[in-house]
Amino acid sequence: MDTKELTRGLRGIVRAGRVSSVYPERMTARVVFDEKDQNVTYELPVMNRCALRNKDYWLPDVGDPVVCLFAQNDKNLSSGWILGTFFNDGAPPQIADKDKRRLDFSDGTFIEYDRAKHRLEINCVGNIYIRGKMIYLN
């Protein structure tokens, strides 16, 4: 299979759009595709890293750009998944460092780990609660 065949085969299966609404109680969202006359999907499940014993909860925000995967013959945008979001010119990454992992929240709070410096930084605009059987500080 050459690149052109692969591209033709994926057309309509993998699509980029933006989130139009989210449903936290069901971990789903709807996506609008601007290039397709503002077509809006049915509720699509949002892919996460863990969902059984370990859980990772994340939902995109309304307006976030997302990549979706659909069943090959899905003409009504009902059989698919939201794979994740992506940075672009309108929403660039908050840092550019291969050794850092960072999570930013809209209120200014962030958590950043620098593996090169072995340093964890937590910057919270509100209160921080730490709960545990025993807490050790050195």
N, CA and C of each residue as an Amber inpcrd file, in Angstrom:
protein
   414
   0.8530000  -1.1790000   0.0000000   0.0000000   0.0000000   0.0000000
   0.8950000   1.2360000   0.0000000   0.6460000   2.1430000  -0.9310000
   1.4460000   3.3640000  -0.9710000   0.7820000   4.4690000  -0.1430000
   1.4660000   5.5950000  -0.0120000   0.9880000   6.7080000   0.8120000
  -0.3600000   7.2320000   0.3390000  -0.5530000   7.3340000  -0.9680000
  -1.8280000   7.8420000  -1.4920000  -2.9790000   6.9220000  -1.1250000
  -2.7530000   5.6050000  -1.2240000  -3.8020000   4.6460000  -0.8520000
  -4.1190000   4.7510000   0.6350000  -3.0790000   4.8600000   1.4400000
  -3.2690000   4.9910000   2.8800000  -4.0480000   6.2640000   3.2040000
  -3.6870000   7.3660000   2.5800000  -4.3790000   8.6410000   2.8100000
  -5.8440000   8.5380000   2.4140000  -6.1290000   7.9350000   1.2710000
  -7.5170000   7.7600000   0.8350000  -8.2720000   6.8840000   1.8260000
  -7.6130000   5.8250000   2.3200000  -8.2560000   4.9080000   3.2640000
  -8.5830000   5.5560000   4.5930000  -7.7700000   6.5170000   5.0130000
  -7.9910000   7.1830000   6.3010000  -8.9290000   8.3770000   6.2060000
  -9.1810000   8.8640000   4.9880000 -10.0370000  10.0370000   4.8140000
 -11.4080000   9.7460000   5.4140000 -11.8400000  10.5840000   6.3100000
 -13.1280000  10.4060000   6.9500000 -13.0640000   9.5550000   8.2080000
 -12.0010000   8.7480000   8.3660000 -11.8630000   7.9170000   9.5660000
 -11.2070000   8.7190000  10.6850000 -10.1370000   9.4330000  10.3570000
  -9.4510000  10.2960000  11.3140000  -9.7600000  11.7330000  10.9180000
 -10.3660000  12.4820000  11.8520000 -10.7540000  13.8540000  11.5300000
 -10.4340000  14.7810000  12.6970000 -10.1060000  16.0230000  12.3700000
  -9.8400000  17.0440000  13.3860000 -11.0260000  18.0060000  13.4280000
 -11.4240000  18.3620000  14.6370000 -12.5220000  19.3140000  14.8300000
 -12.3080000  20.0620000  16.1250000 -13.3820000  20.6430000  16.6460000
 -13.2800000  21.3130000  17.9460000 -14.4810000  20.9280000  18.7990000
 -14.2660000  20.8670000  20.0960000 -15.2960000  20.4270000  21.0360000
 -16.4000000  21.4740000  21.1050000 -17.6430000  21.0170000  20.9740000
 -18.7790000  21.9290000  21.0520000 -19.5360000  21.8010000  22.3720000
 -19.4580000  20.6440000  23.0260000 -20.0820000  20.4650000  24.3400000
 -19.4640000  19.2490000  25.0170000 -19.4900000  19.2230000  26.3570000
 -18.9530000  18.0940000  27.1250000 -20.0090000  17.5940000  28.1000000
 -19.9260000  16.3010000  28.4120000 -20.8680000  15.6510000  29.3140000
 -20.0590000  14.8550000  30.3480000 -19.6410000  15.5290000  31.4440000
 -18.7370000  14.9110000  32.4260000 -19.2750000  13.6220000  33.0360000
 -20.5740000  13.5330000  33.2520000 -21.1410000  12.3440000  33.8910000
 -21.0070000  11.0970000  33.0190000 -20.8380000  11.2660000  31.7110000
 -20.7000000  10.1310000  30.7940000 -19.3160000  10.0570000  30.1550000
 -18.4240000  11.0100000  30.4550000 -17.0860000  11.0900000  29.8490000
 -17.1870000  11.1330000  28.3270000 -18.1150000  11.9640000  27.8340000
 -18.3100000  12.1150000  26.4000000 -18.2840000  13.5870000  26.0230000
 -18.1880000  13.8330000  24.7350000 -18.2300000  15.1990000  24.2220000
 -18.7590000  15.1500000  22.7920000 -19.2040000  16.2890000  22.3180000
 -19.6100000  16.4310000  20.9230000 -18.5820000  17.3180000  20.2310000
 -18.3660000  17.0560000  18.9420000 -17.3380000  17.7500000  18.1740000
 -17.9700000  18.3310000  16.9180000 -17.5690000  19.5510000  16.5730000
 -18.0230000  20.1880000  15.3390000 -16.8600000  20.2040000  14.3510000
 -17.1820000  19.9540000  13.0800000 -16.1880000  19.9670000  12.0100000
 -16.4890000  21.1440000  11.1080000 -15.6670000  22.1690000  11.1900000
 -15.8790000  23.3930000  10.4110000 -15.8440000  23.1390000   8.9160000
 -14.9680000  22.2230000   8.4720000 -14.8300000  22.0000000   7.0380000
 -15.9950000  21.2120000   6.4580000 -16.8520000  20.6680000   7.2940000
 -17.9900000  19.8620000   6.8390000 -19.3120000  20.5470000   7.1580000
 -19.4450000  21.7980000   6.7890000 -20.7090000  22.5350000   6.9720000
 -21.1910000  22.5350000   8.4150000 -20.2500000  22.6400000   9.3610000
 -20.5830000  22.7090000  10.7860000 -21.2850000  21.4440000  11.2860000
 -21.0180000  20.2710000  10.6820000 -21.5830000  19.0120000  11.1750000
 -21.1330000  18.7860000  12.6050000 -22.0580000  18.3200000  13.4540000
 -21.7510000  18.0360000  14.8530000 -21.9580000  16.5460000  15.0920000
 -21.0230000  15.9300000  15.8150000 -21.1090000  14.5030000  16.0990000
 -22.1740000  14.2270000  17.1530000 -22.5100000  12.9610000  17.2910000
 -23.2290000  12.4940000  18.4650000 -22.2250000  12.5510000  19.6170000
 -22.6470000  12.2050000  20.8230000 -21.7080000  12.1560000  21.9450000
 -20.6810000  11.0630000  21.6750000 -19.4120000  11.4260000  21.7760000
 -18.3190000  10.4870000  21.5560000 -17.5660000  10.2640000  22.8640000
 -17.1720000   9.0260000  23.1720000 -16.3620000   8.7880000  24.3610000
 -14.9920000   9.4560000  24.2080000 -14.4710000   9.9560000  25.3230000
 -13.1440000  10.5760000  25.3470000 -12.1490000   9.5210000  25.8200000
 -11.1080000   9.2920000  25.0210000 -10.0930000   8.3040000  25.3810000
  -9.2810000   8.8180000  26.5750000  -8.9900000   7.9150000  27.4990000
  -8.1550000   8.2060000  28.6500000  -7.1160000   7.1130000  28.7880000
  -6.1180000   7.3360000  29.6400000  -5.0260000   6.3710000  29.7650000
  -5.4010000   5.1590000  30.6000000  -6.2520000   5.2960000  31.5890000
  -6.6180000   4.1730000  32.4620000  -8.0910000   4.3090000  32.8300000
  -8.7930000   3.1620000  32.9710000 -10.2100000   3.2520000  33.3010000
 -10.7150000   2.0790000  34.1350000  -9.8550000   1.1930000  34.6280000
 -10.3220000   0.0510000  35.4100000  -9.8820000   0.2110000  36.8650000
  -8.7840000  -0.3870000  37.2520000  -8.3320000  -0.2530000  38.6420000
  -7.6740000   1.1020000  38.8650000  -6.7730000   1.4930000  37.9770000
  -6.2030000   2.8270000  38.0040000  -7.0640000   3.6770000  37.0840000
  -7.2720000   4.9090000  37.4370000  -8.1410000   5.7680000  36.6360000
  -7.4620000   7.1050000  36.3730000  -7.6910000   7.6300000  35.1790000
  -7.1480000   8.9130000  34.7750000  -8.3060000   9.7040000  34.1920000
  -8.7610000  10.7160000  34.9020000  -9.9210000  11.4890000  34.4840000
  -9.4800000  12.7620000  33.7870000  -9.9560000  12.9610000  32.5660000
  -9.6290000  14.1500000  31.7840000 -10.7260000  14.3660000  30.7540000
 -11.1550000  15.5870000  30.6080000 -12.0960000  15.9760000  29.5490000
 -11.5560000  17.2240000  28.8700000 -11.7250000  17.3290000  27.5540000
 -11.3190000  18.5600000  26.8790000 -12.3020000  19.6800000  27.2080000
 -11.8820000  20.9160000  27.0180000 -12.7630000  22.0690000  27.1990000
 -13.5100000  22.3610000  25.9080000 -14.6580000  23.0010000  26.0290000
 -15.3750000  23.4660000  24.8470000 -14.4450000  24.4060000  24.0820000
 -14.3240000  24.1990000  22.7900000 -13.4320000  24.9980000  21.9520000
 -12.0890000  24.3520000  21.6930000 -11.7040000  23.3420000  22.4940000
 -10.4180000  22.6610000  22.2780000 -10.3890000  21.9700000  20.9210000
  -9.2570000  22.0570000  20.2100000  -9.1190000  21.2730000  18.9830000
  -8.8860000  19.8160000  19.3680000  -9.5460000  18.8860000  18.6810000
  -9.4050000  17.4590000  18.9890000  -9.2590000  16.6390000  17.7150000
  -8.6620000  15.4620000  17.8770000  -8.5820000  14.4750000  16.8060000
  -9.5400000  13.3530000  17.1580000 -10.3530000  12.9530000  16.1830000
 -11.3490000  11.9070000  16.3850000 -11.0870000  10.7380000  15.4430000
 -11.4430000   9.5490000  15.8930000 -11.3450000   8.3440000  15.0910000
 -12.7490000   7.7770000  14.9340000 -13.1520000   7.4950000  13.6820000
 -14.4940000   6.9920000  13.3960000 -14.4260000   5.6350000  12.7160000
 -15.5090000   4.8680000  12.8510000 -15.6350000   3.6160000  12.1040000
 -15.6080000   3.9550000  10.6180000 -15.1120000   3.0370000   9.8060000
 -14.8530000   3.3240000   8.4010000 -16.0890000   3.7870000   7.6280000
 -17.2470000   3.2360000   7.8830000 -18.4440000   3.5820000   7.1150000
 -19.4190000   4.4560000   7.9010000 -18.9390000   5.1830000   8.8820000
 -19.8040000   6.0140000   9.7240000 -20.1100000   7.3350000   9.0240000
 -21.2590000   7.4330000   8.4230000 -21.6460000   8.6540000   7.7070000
 -22.3300000   9.6740000   8.6160000 -22.8650000   9.2120000   9.7630000
 -23.5910000  10.1450000  10.6350000 -22.8180000  10.5510000  11.8800000
 -21.4990000  10.2670000  11.9220000 -20.6060000  10.7090000  13.0030000
 -21.0790000  10.2430000  14.3820000 -21.4670000   8.9590000  14.4680000
 -21.9720000   8.4360000  15.7330000 -21.1050000   7.3390000  16.3280000
 -20.2400000   6.6960000  15.5450000 -19.4080000   5.5850000  16.0220000
 -17.9530000   6.0110000  16.0350000 -17.5490000   6.6540000  17.0870000
 -16.1680000   7.1170000  17.1350000 -15.7090000   7.4310000  18.5280000
 -14.4700000   7.9510000  18.6200000 -13.8390000   8.3030000  19.8760000
 -13.0680000   9.5910000  19.7040000 -12.9710000  10.3410000  20.7710000
 -12.0880000  11.5060000  20.7950000 -10.7450000  11.0200000  21.3240000
  -9.7140000  11.1040000  20.4830000  -8.4000000  10.5860000  20.8530000
  -7.6110000  11.5490000  21.7140000  -7.7900000  12.8500000  21.5190000
  -7.0590000  13.8280000  22.3160000  -7.0340000  15.1810000  21.6390000
  -6.3780000  16.1140000  22.2980000  -6.2580000  17.4710000  21.7800000
  -4.8630000  17.6650000  21.1940000  -4.6290000  18.8230000  20.5930000
  -3.3140000  19.1000000  20.0270000  -3.0560000  20.5990000  20.0640000
  -1.7740000  20.9550000  20.1520000  -1.3820000  22.3620000  20.1060000
  -1.4140000  22.8450000  18.6660000  -1.6150000  24.1560000  18.4930000
  -1.5910000  24.7610000  17.1640000  -1.1970000  26.2260000  17.3110000
  -1.2000000  26.9700000  16.2080000  -0.8020000  28.3800000  16.2570000
  -1.6680000  29.2030000  17.2000000  -2.9470000  28.8740000  17.2910000
  -3.8560000  29.6130000  18.1730000  -3.7620000  29.1840000  19.6240000
  -3.2040000  28.0090000  19.8700000  -3.0570000  27.4830000  21.2300000
  -1.7060000  26.7850000  21.3280000  -0.6240000  27.5710000  21.4770000
   0.7160000  26.9740000  21.5270000   0.9910000  26.3380000  22.8900000
   1.9940000  25.4430000  22.9660000   2.3480000  24.8490000  24.2620000
   2.8470000  25.9080000  25.2400000   2.6540000  25.6530000  26.5170000
   3.0180000  26.6140000  27.5590000   4.5240000  26.6300000  27.8330000
   5.2480000  25.5660000  27.4720000   6.7010000  25.5060000  27.6240000
   7.2860000  24.7750000  26.4190000   8.5880000  24.8320000  26.2720000
   9.2800000  24.1000000  25.2150000  10.5590000  23.5250000  25.8020000
  10.4560000  22.3620000  26.4430000  11.5940000  21.7440000  27.1040000
  11.3690000  20.2430000  27.1450000  12.2150000  19.4660000  26.4960000
  12.0340000  18.0190000  26.4020000  12.1470000  17.3070000  27.7490000
  12.7360000  17.9450000  28.7470000  12.9100000  17.3150000  30.0490000
  11.8060000  17.6500000  31.0460000  10.8300000  18.4450000  30.6280000
   9.7730000  18.8520000  31.5600000   8.4290000  18.2450000  31.1840000
   7.6560000  17.9490000  32.2020000   6.2560000  17.5770000  32.0420000
   5.4630000  18.5570000  32.8770000   4.4270000  19.1480000  32.2810000
   3.7310000  20.2300000  32.9740000   2.2330000  20.1420000  32.7330000
   1.4870000  20.4460000  33.7740000   0.0290000  20.4890000  33.7320000
  -0.4000000  21.8710000  34.1990000  -1.0370000  22.6340000  33.3100000
  -1.5040000  23.9870000  33.6360000  -3.0150000  24.0140000  33.7150000
  -3.5260000  24.7880000  34.6680000  -4.9650000  24.9930000  34.8190000
  -5.2960000  26.4420000  34.4800000  -6.5360000  26.6810000  34.1070000
  -6.9290000  28.0050000  33.6160000  -6.8440000  29.1030000  34.6720000
  -6.7940000  28.7500000  35.9610000  -6.7040000  29.7820000  37.0080000
  -5.2720000  30.2110000  37.3070000  -4.2910000  29.6270000  36.6050000
  -2.8910000  29.9730000  36.8360000  -2.1220000  28.9260000  37.6240000
  -2.8050000  27.9550000  38.1940000  -2.1430000  26.8750000  38.9220000
  -1.4330000  25.9660000  37.9270000  -0.2160000  25.4920000  38.3180000
   0.4590000  24.5000000  37.4870000   1.2930000  23.5550000  38.3340000
   1.5460000  22.3720000  37.7760000   2.4320000  21.3670000  38.3580000
   3.4460000  21.0410000  37.2720000   4.7310000  21.1130000  37.6200000
   5.7780000  20.8820000  36.6270000   6.8630000  20.0120000  37.2200000
   7.2960000  18.9950000  36.4570000   8.4330000  18.1830000  36.8700000
   9.5340000  18.3000000  35.8280000  10.7530000  18.5970000  36.3010000
  11.9320000  18.6990000  35.4490000  12.8130000  17.4910000  35.7510000
  12.8300000  16.5180000  34.8350000  13.5870000  15.2900000  35.0930000
  15.0950000  15.5080000  35.0130000  15.5460000  16.5210000  34.2960000
  16.9820000  16.8120000  34.2290000  17.4830000  17.3580000  35.5610000
  16.6820000  18.1880000  36.2090000  17.0680000  18.7850000  37.5000000
  16.4910000  18.0260000  38.6870000  15.6580000  17.0170000  38.4380000
  15.0050000  16.2350000  39.4970000  14.2300000  17.1580000  40.4310000
  13.4470000  18.0310000  39.8330000  12.7540000  19.0650000  40.5980000
  11.2600000  19.0690000  40.2610000  10.4330000  19.0430000  41.2950000
   8.9880000  19.1370000  41.1520000   8.5480000  20.4950000  41.6740000
   7.8190000  21.2350000  40.8480000   7.3120000  22.5440000  41.2630000
   5.7920000  22.5160000  41.2210000   5.1890000  22.9650000  42.3100000
   3.7310000  23.0940000  42.3910000   3.4390000  24.5510000  42.6780000
   2.7140000  25.1940000  41.7980000   2.3330000  26.5920000  41.9690000
   0.8140000  26.6360000  41.9830000   0.2430000  26.8070000  43.1650000
  -1.2070000  26.7710000  43.3340000  -1.7130000  28.1370000  43.7870000
  -2.7360000  28.6620000  43.1040000  -3.2840000  29.9610000  43.4810000
  -4.2350000  29.8550000  44.6760000  -4.5630000  28.6250000  45.0620000
  -5.4530000  28.4050000  46.2020000  -4.7680000  27.5740000  47.2690000
  -5.5600000  26.9770000  48.1480000  -5.0530000  26.1340000  49.2240000
  -4.5810000  24.7910000  48.6860000  -3.6250000  24.1700000  49.3940000
  -3.1430000  22.8370000  49.0610000  -3.4420000  21.9340000  50.2570000
  -4.0950000  20.8100000  49.9980000  -4.4100000  19.8350000  51.0320000
  -3.6210000  18.5680000  50.7530000  -2.8720000  18.0910000  51.7630000
  -2.1250000  16.8450000  51.6430000  -2.6560000  15.9190000  52.7260000
  -3.1480000  14.7510000  52.3130000  -3.7040000  13.7940000  53.2620000
  -2.9290000  12.4790000  53.1510000  -2.6550000  11.8710000  54.2730000
  -1.9560000  10.5880000  54.2580000  -1.8550000  10.0280000  55.6480000
  -1.6170000   8.7220000  55.7320000  -1.4680000   8.0640000  57.0200000
  -0.3290000   8.7230000  57.7910000   0.7920000   8.9510000  57.1130000
   1.9360000   9.6200000  57.7240000   2.5580000  10.4850000  56.6320000
   2.9160000  11.7130000  56.9260000   3.5380000  12.6080000  55.9670000
   4.9410000  12.9190000  56.4620000   5.9470000  12.6520000  55.6330000
   7.3370000  12.8740000  55.9890000   7.8670000  14.0570000  55.1850000
   8.5120000  14.9900000  55.8470000   9.1610000  16.1090000  55.1980000
  10.6090000  16.1220000  55.6410000  11.5160000  16.3290000  54.7130000
  12.9230000  16.4230000  55.1160000  13.5310000  17.6760000  54.5530000
